[in-house]
């Protein structure tokens, strides 16, 4: 997927996006922001803000910075911030894979329906980790490939087609997190049919915490396998309390 092609696709969606996708994705966005429990003066970055449909849901005691690469989407988002008098929100046109922000600029980074809609998810995830402070949170709301092998096979077949619409269907959560220093704090399925996952990660960069290696699932329970370096460093907070 080419960045400028994606920009053209989403700009073409801009005028109808809220009517077509607004209600379908509303539950996920609402859950993501409700579960933030954002503190006063917390700095939150929303990556891929689109039309700004989620912006009115954020508490006004936070500082919200939001970015998108689509001019058409941002124009609608700007109108929305004026309409709702959201002085706590700042909008920027920016490539999520090459952000202009300094390291550790934000307490929380939110990316809703973004990871599978960018040309290089590795760059985007790496940038989110970079601009989020150590110990901060990175929230991803996205469809990830199904754990059912049959469904996953179908998703892999149709992914080349959906790329023309602006997203892919064959990317797994394990693949997104592999090799990163993100530790999953919680994961829940949301939206109709529960095909989308709301994943909250803690940013354990700079040698703080556990590097994500792999996930195994046993009887519906998510089990996280720490790296050898993490084992040598001692137990995580969760393990120490167990």
ChimeraX attribute file (.defattr): number of C-alpha atoms within 10 A of each C-alpha:
attribute: neighborCount
match mode: 1-to-1
recipient: residues
	/A:1	15
	/A:2	11
	/A:3	17
	/A:4	12
	/A:5	13
	/A:6	21
	/A:7	19
	/A:8	16
	/A:9	16
	/A:10	21
	/A:11	21
	/A:12	14
	/A:13	19
	/A:14	21
	/A:15	14
	/A:16	11
	/A:17	16
	/A:18	17
	/A:19	10
	/A:20	11
	/A:21	11
	/A:22	15
	/A:23	12
	/A:24	13
	/A:25	19
	/A:26	17
	/A:27	13
	/A:28	24
	/A:29	24
	/A:30	13
	/A:31	15
	/A:32	23
	/A:33	17
	/A:34	13
	/A:35	10
	/A:36	16
	/A:37	10
	/A:38	18
	/A:39	11
	/A:40	11
	/A:41	13
	/A:42	14
	/A:43	18
	/A:44	24
	/A:45	26
	/A:46	23
	/A:47	25
	/A:48	26
	/A:49	27
	/A:50	29
	/A:51	26
	/A:52	24
	/A:53	17
	/A:54	18
	/A:55	22
	/A:56	14
	/A:57	13
	/A:58	20
	/A:59	17
	/A:60	16
	/A:61	13
	/A:62	16
	/A:63	19
	/A:64	24
	/A:65	19
	/A:66	24
	/A:67	21
	/A:68	23
	/A:69	23
	/A:70	26
	/A:71	19
	/A:72	20
	/A:73	24
	/A:74	24
	/A:75	16
	/A:76	16
	/A:77	23
	/A:78	17
	/A:79	13
	/A:80	17
	/A:81	19
	/A:82	11
	/A:83	9
	/A:84	10
	/A:85	11
	/A:86	16
	/A:87	11
	/A:88	15
	/A:89	20
	/A:90	14
	/A:91	19
	/A:92	15
	/A:93	16
	/A:94	18
	/A:95	17
	/A:96	24
	/A:97	18
	/A:98	12
	/A:99	17
	/A:100	12
	/A:101	13
	/A:102	10
	/A:103	15
	/A:104	15
	/A:105	15
	/A:106	25
	/A:107	21
	/A:108	27
	/A:109	27
	/A:110	24
	/A:111	23
	/A:112	23
	/A:113	22
	/A:114	20
	/A:115	27
	/A:116	21
	/A:117	21
	/A:118	24
	/A:119	20
	/A:120	15
	/A:121	18
	/A:122	17
	/A:123	15
	/A:124	21
	/A:125	20
	/A:126	15
	/A:127	18
	/A:128	29
	/A:129	26
	/A:130	19
	/A:131	21
	/A:132	26
	/A:133	22
	/A:134	21
	/A:135	18
	/A:136	18
	/A:137	26
	/A:138	28
	/A:139	24
	/A:140	23
	/A:141	25
	/A:142	23
	/A:143	26
	/A:144	22
	/A:145	23
	/A:146	19
	/A:147	11
	/A:148	8
	/A:149	10
	/A:150	9
	/A:151	11
	/A:152	17
	/A:153	13
	/A:154	14
	/A:155	19
	/A:156	15
	/A:157	12
	/A:158	13
	/A:159	16
	/A:160	15
	/A:161	13
	/A:162	15
	/A:163	18
	/A:164	13
	/A:165	14
	/A:166	20
	/A:167	21
	/A:168	24
	/A:169	22
	/A:170	20
	/A:171	19
	/A:172	15
	/A:173	19
	/A:174	15
	/A:175	15
	/A:176	15
	/A:177	20
	/A:178	15
	/A:179	12
	/A:180	19
	/A:181	23
	/A:182	24
	/A:183	23
	/A:184	19
	/A:185	13
	/A:186	12
	/A:187	15
	/A:188	13
	/A:189	16
	/A:190	21
	/A:191	18
	/A:192	13
	/A:193	7
	/A:194	11
	/A:195	13
	/A:196	20
	/A:197	19
	/A:198	22
	/A:199	18
	/A:200	23
	/A:201	22
	/A:202	23
	/A:203	27
	/A:204	21
	/A:205	20
	/A:206	10
	/A:207	12
	/A:208	14
	/A:209	23
	/A:210	26
	/A:211	23
	/A:212	21
	/A:213	19
	/A:214	16
	/A:215	16
	/A:216	11
	/A:217	10
	/A:218	8
	/A:219	5
	/A:220	7
	/A:221	8
	/A:222	13
	/A:223	11
	/A:224	15
	/A:225	15
	/A:226	19
	/A:227	14
	/A:228	11
	/A:229	12
	/A:230	17
	/A:231	12
	/A:232	9
	/A:233	13
	/A:234	12
	/A:235	15
	/A:236	15
	/A:237	9
	/A:238	8
	/A:239	8
	/A:240	8
	/A:241	7
	/A:242	7
